[in-house]
């Protein structure tokens, strides 16, 4: 009996220590997420991340480049739990370091790819979308490295256009040929970035939320603020999967272009 009690005590202690370690990892991880939003005239920016577990393999950031340009990034590490969170932290640190050096996006992606490939095997990689938004030039330049297509709502036509991947995920291969894509922006346009925890959320019937539902939400909610649309998306996906819950980390980043208010 005493041996059983001692075993139970040891298991509880190990469980409590593991929970403390996970909470510490989560605290470190939150340090890499943005605290303040960039105040750039003509842009509304909102972002959030909801881990499926105590720690997450998702990452997002918005990094001011100058008074009219911001670089935004969203990334998703293959896998879940602490290993994914550690690789995410390395990715976040590298992205922020590269942004401070103000390198060209292609150079940033190449350097990230070389660094992460040397740290992990081919089963550990990062999907990433990196974009520069110029509020003065009303332009968007982006590289999508195997990430979910960003969705661009175009106010003039009410079309929702996917910004598809142009190269492999970061770290999957030792070298990668990427291309910078671009889009012109007008007042009322909205850019939505997200991770697959959003579109792959399932309901009790096993149906995924999917890009079509997300595109419809954006189209119907285009008059909302960036915060309002972000929250509307999260609430809709949460309601859709209420009987199942989120199986993966969910991250949403919304940029609303309000150039006419400049």
C-alpha positions as CSV (number, residue, x, y, z in Angstrom):
1,X,0.0,0.0,0.0
2,X,2.8,2.4,0.9
3,X,4.6,1.6,-2.4
4,X,1.4,2.5,-4.3
5,X,1.0,5.8,-2.4
6,X,4.7,6.6,-3.1
7,X,4.2,5.8,-6.7
8,X,1.1,8.0,-7.0
9,X,3.0,10.8,-5.2
10,X,5.9,10.5,-7.7
11,X,3.6,10.5,-10.7
12,X,1.8,13.6,-9.4
13,X,5.1,15.4,-8.8
14,X,6.3,14.5,-12.3
15,X,3.0,15.7,-13.8
16,X,3.1,19.0,-11.9
17,X,6.7,19.5,-13.0
18,X,5.8,18.8,-16.6
19,X,2.9,21.3,-16.4
20,X,5.2,23.9,-15.0
21,X,7.7,23.3,-17.8
22,X,4.9,23.7,-20.4
23,X,3.7,26.9,-18.8
24,X,7.3,28.2,-18.8
25,X,7.6,27.3,-22.5
26,X,4.3,29.1,-23.2
27,X,5.5,32.2,-21.4
28,X,8.7,32.3,-23.4
29,X,6.7,31.7,-26.6
30,X,4.4,34.7,-25.9
31,X,7.5,36.9,-25.6
32,X,7.9,36.5,-29.4
33,X,4.4,37.6,-30.2
34,X,3.7,41.3,-30.9
35,X,2.6,43.5,-28.0
36,X,2.0,46.8,-29.8
37,X,0.4,47.3,-33.2
38,X,2.3,49.6,-35.6
39,X,0.6,52.9,-36.0
40,X,0.8,53.4,-39.8
41,X,-1.8,55.8,-41.4
42,X,-4.0,53.9,-43.8
43,X,-3.7,50.5,-42.1
44,X,-5.8,48.7,-39.4
45,X,-4.0,45.6,-38.1
46,X,-5.2,42.9,-35.8
47,X,-3.8,39.5,-34.9
48,X,-4.4,36.6,-32.5
49,X,-3.2,33.1,-31.7
50,X,-5.1,30.3,-29.9
51,X,-3.0,27.3,-29.0
52,X,-4.6,23.9,-29.2
53,X,-2.4,22.9,-26.3
54,X,-0.4,24.8,-23.7
55,X,2.2,25.7,-26.3
56,X,1.9,26.4,-30.0
57,X,3.7,25.8,-33.3
58,X,2.1,29.0,-34.8
59,X,3.8,32.4,-35.0
60,X,2.7,35.8,-36.3
61,X,4.2,39.3,-36.2
62,X,4.0,42.8,-37.6
63,X,7.2,44.6,-37.8
64,X,7.4,48.4,-38.8
65,X,10.0,49.0,-41.4
66,X,9.5,52.8,-41.7
67,X,6.7,55.3,-41.2
68,X,4.6,54.0,-44.1
69,X,5.8,50.3,-44.5
70,X,5.1,47.3,-42.3
71,X,6.3,43.7,-42.7
72,X,3.9,41.0,-41.6
73,X,4.6,37.3,-41.1
74,X,2.7,34.2,-40.3
75,X,4.2,30.8,-39.8
76,X,3.2,27.3,-38.8
77,X,5.6,24.6,-37.7
78,X,5.0,21.0,-38.7
79,X,3.9,19.1,-35.7
80,X,2.5,20.0,-32.3
81,X,3.5,20.4,-28.7
82,X,6.9,21.4,-27.2
83,X,9.1,20.3,-30.2
84,X,7.0,22.5,-32.5
85,X,7.1,25.4,-30.0
86,X,10.9,25.3,-29.8
87,X,11.3,25.4,-33.6
88,X,8.7,28.2,-33.7
89,X,10.7,30.2,-31.1
90,X,13.9,29.7,-33.3
91,X,11.9,30.9,-36.3
92,X,10.5,33.9,-34.6
93,X,13.9,35.0,-33.3
94,X,15.4,34.6,-36.8
95,X,12.6,36.5,-38.5
96,X,12.9,39.4,-36.0
97,X,16.7,39.5,-36.4
98,X,16.4,39.5,-40.2
99,X,13.8,42.3,-40.1
100,X,16.1,44.5,-38.1
101,X,18.8,44.1,-40.8
102,X,16.2,45.3,-43.4
103,X,17.2,42.7,-45.9
104,X,15.3,42.0,-49.1
105,X,12.5,39.4,-48.6
106,X,14.2,36.8,-50.9
107,X,17.4,37.1,-48.9
108,X,15.5,36.8,-45.7
109,X,13.7,33.6,-46.9
110,X,17.0,32.1,-48.2
111,X,18.8,32.8,-44.9
112,X,15.9,31.4,-42.9
113,X,15.8,28.3,-45.0
114,X,19.5,27.6,-44.6
115,X,19.4,28.2,-40.9
116,X,16.4,26.0,-40.2
117,X,17.4,23.2,-42.5
118,X,20.7,22.9,-40.6
119,X,18.7,22.7,-37.3
120,X,16.1,20.1,-38.2
121,X,15.4,17.1,-40.4
122,X,13.1,17.0,-43.4
123,X,10.2,16.1,-41.1
124,X,10.5,19.4,-39.3
125,X,9.8,22.4,-41.4
126,X,7.9,25.7,-41.3
127,X,5.3,27.1,-43.7
128,X,5.7,30.8,-43.8
129,X,4.1,33.8,-45.5
130,X,6.2,37.0,-45.4
131,X,4.8,40.3,-46.8
132,X,5.7,44.0,-47.1
133,X,2.8,46.4,-47.1
134,X,3.5,50.0,-48.3
135,X,0.7,52.2,-47.2
136,X,2.0,55.2,-49.2
137,X,2.5,53.2,-52.4
138,X,-0.7,51.2,-51.9
139,X,1.2,48.0,-52.7
140,X,1.7,44.5,-51.3
141,X,4.8,42.4,-52.0
142,X,4.8,38.8,-50.6
143,X,6.5,35.4,-50.6
144,X,4.4,32.4,-49.6
145,X,6.6,29.4,-48.6
146,X,4.1,26.5,-48.6
147,X,1.7,28.3,-46.3
148,X,-2.1,28.5,-46.6
149,X,-3.1,31.0,-49.3
150,X,-3.7,34.4,-47.8
151,X,-7.0,35.9,-48.8
152,X,-7.3,39.3,-50.3
153,X,-10.7,40.9,-50.4
154,X,-10.9,43.4,-53.2
155,X,-13.3,46.2,-52.4
156,X,-14.0,47.2,-56.0
157,X,-15.2,43.8,-57.1
158,X,-16.0,42.1,-53.8
159,X,-13.8,39.2,-55.0
160,X,-11.7,37.2,-52.5
161,X,-8.4,36.3,-54.2
162,X,-6.1,33.7,-52.8
163,X,-2.4,34.5,-52.6
164,X,-1.0,31.1,-53.3
165,X,2.3,29.4,-52.4
166,X,5.3,30.1,-54.6
167,X,7.9,27.8,-53.0
168,X,8.5,25.0,-50.6
169,X,8.2,25.3,-46.8
170,X,11.2,26.7,-44.9
171,X,13.7,24.1,-43.9
172,X,12.4,21.2,-46.0
173,X,15.3,21.4,-48.5
174,X,18.7,22.9,-48.3
175,X,17.9,25.4,-51.1
176,X,14.8,26.7,-52.5
177,X,13.9,29.0,-55.5
178,X,11.3,31.5,-54.4
179,X,9.6,34.3,-56.2
180,X,8.2,37.6,-54.9
181,X,4.6,38.3,-55.9
182,X,2.8,41.6,-55.7
183,X,-0.6,43.2,-55.7
184,X,-2.0,46.7,-55.9
185,X,-4.3,47.8,-53.1
186,X,-7.2,50.2,-52.9
187,X,-9.2,51.6,-50.0
188,X,-11.5,49.0,-48.4
189,X,-9.3,46.0,-49.4
190,X,-8.7,43.5,-46.7
191,X,-5.9,41.0,-46.3
192,X,-6.5,37.9,-44.1
193,X,-3.7,35.5,-43.1
194,X,-4.4,32.4,-41.1
195,X,-3.0,28.9,-40.2
196,X,-4.6,25.6,-41.0
197,X,-6.1,25.4,-37.5
198,X,-8.7,27.7,-38.9
199,X,-9.7,26.1,-42.2
200,X,-9.1,22.5,-41.0
201,X,-11.3,22.9,-37.9
202,X,-13.9,20.2,-38.0
203,X,-17.5,19.8,-36.9
204,X,-19.1,16.7,-35.4
205,X,-19.7,15.4,-38.9
206,X,-16.0,15.5,-39.8
207,X,-16.5,18.4,-42.2
208,X,-13.8,21.1,-42.4
209,X,-14.5,24.8,-42.0
210,X,-12.6,25.3,-45.3
211,X,-11.5,28.2,-47.4
212,X,-14.9,28.7,-49.0
213,X,-16.6,29.4,-45.6
214,X,-13.7,31.7,-44.7
215,X,-14.0,33.6,-47.9
216,X,-17.7,34.0,-47.4
217,X,-17.1,35.4,-43.9
218,X,-14.6,37.9,-45.2
219,X,-16.9,39.0,-48.0
220,X,-19.9,39.4,-45.7
221,X,-17.8,41.1,-43.0
222,X,-15.9,43.5,-45.1
223,X,-17.4,46.6,-43.4
224,X,-16.1,45.4,-40.0
225,X,-12.9,46.8,-38.4
226,X,-9.8,44.6,-38.5
227,X,-10.5,43.6,-34.9
228,X,-14.1,43.0,-35.6
229,X,-13.5,40.8,-38.6
230,X,-10.8,38.8,-36.7
231,X,-13.1,38.2,-33.8
232,X,-16.0,37.3,-36.2
233,X,-13.8,34.7,-37.9
234,X,-12.7,33.2,-34.6
235,X,-16.2,33.1,-33.2
236,X,-17.6,31.5,-36.4
237,X,-14.9,28.8,-36.4
238,X,-15.3,28.1,-32.7
239,X,-19.1,27.8,-33.2
240,X,-18.6,25.5,-36.2
241,X,-16.4,23.1,-34.2
242,X,-18.1,23.5,-30.8
243,X,-18.8,19.8,-30.4
244,X,-15.3,18.8,-31.3
245,X,-13.0,21.7,-30.4
246,X,-9.8,22.8,-32.1
247,X,-7.4,20.0,-33.0
248,X,-4.7,22.4,-34.1
249,X,-3.4,25.9,-33.2
250,X,-5.4,28.7,-34.8
251,X,-3.9,32.0,-35.8
252,X,-5.6,34.9,-37.6
253,X,-4.0,38.1,-38.9
254,X,-6.2,40.8,-40.5
255,X,-5.0,44.0,-42.3
256,X,-7.7,46.4,-43.4
257,X,-6.7,49.2,-45.8
258,X,-8.2,52.6,-45.1
259,X,-6.2,54.8,-47.4
260,X,-9.0,57.3,-47.9
261,X,-8.7,58.2,-44.2
262,X,-5.1,59.2,-44.5
